[in-house]
Amino acid sequence: MKIAVIGAGAWGTALANLLAQNNHRVTLWAHNAARADEIRETGRNERYLPGIDLSSALEAEANLQKAVSGADCAVIALPSKAFREVTAQLADFAGIAVSVTKGIEFESGLTMSGILRETMPRAIPAALSGPTLAAEVARGFPAAIVAAADQESTARQVQDAFHRPNFRVYTCNDLPGVELGGALKNVIAIAAGMCDGLGFGDNSKAALVTRAIAEIRRLGVVCGARTETFSGLSGLGDLMVTCFSRLSRNHTFGERIGRGEKVETLMESAITIAEGYPTARSAHRLAQKMNVETPIIEEVYATLYENKPIRQALQELMQRDLKAED
């Protein structure tokens, strides 16, 4: 296949490299022309994947239209805040559009595939999501992920494109569930990082993750997802790696807040975006709209956007009315 990967951050670069290793004709689009030049000239993307040699077959391009010209598949690896603006420039694209971005648009409440349906109406939307840290995938460590689409045939095409001996791809036709699991877990990862920043132990984080999957599932089902999806790789699997790994941007973001750093300072100094930050705002609004109880998401939102002290947020979580486990 001829594949365009839109976005030359860590995840986009890692996936573009993997696809090139699978003998696809791959062009990686970077909005920064200097980044595209670096990849072409050195075979590396040192800012996002330092020390990783990229496939010599991988092409880099700073012109978006040239990057997607003639492509059968476009892999969208953009920050969620840029997703609509950039994909709107690809309205004529008629192949498979695979989102690997994990987020929820604040204004509309749409996941990324929902945005694709509006900005790329001729394309067939799909998503790729799961417990896959970019640096580990780039190094060829064994990993598993889920390709999701409304039609099984589309999911299988994505599966075939990405599958490698060390990169196992499963299929799923619950596109909302796969996307919501991937987006909402980033909010919880910030909470997990806060726990570590405060010096709490493993009991605390295990309780947090377990109760978080319950509220992610509760909100997801109301939004049209299937319950069982949240027990899979794109739900529980992704939640675990993001909450426990030191390579997780969202965990690191939360941990630094737990240690007393200011949100504004972290956002200004970040090399890569912690997607859980904007998603906390979007998830809070979506839960209110759908009238779904999401106490952990609510407290993360209050901490990030309303300057609520972390210890107060924790205390209010622990002092909620007693109930049966759901």
ABEGO torsion letter per residue (X at the ends): XBBBBBEABAAAAAAAAAAAAAGBBBBBBBABAAAAAAAAAAGBBAAABBGBBBBAABBBBABAAAAABGBABBBBBBBAAAAAAAAAAAAABABBBBBABBBBBAAAGBBAAAAAAAABAABBBBBBBEBBBAAAAAAGBBBBBBBBBABAAAAAAAAAAABBAABBBBBBABAAAAAAAAAAAAAAAAAAAAAAAAGBBAAAAAAAAAAAAAAAAAAAAAAGBBAAAAABAABAAAAAAAAABAABAAAAAAAAAAAGBBAAAAAAABABBBAAAAAAAAAAAAAAAAGBBBAAAAAAAAAAAAGBBAAAAAAAAAABBBBBBX
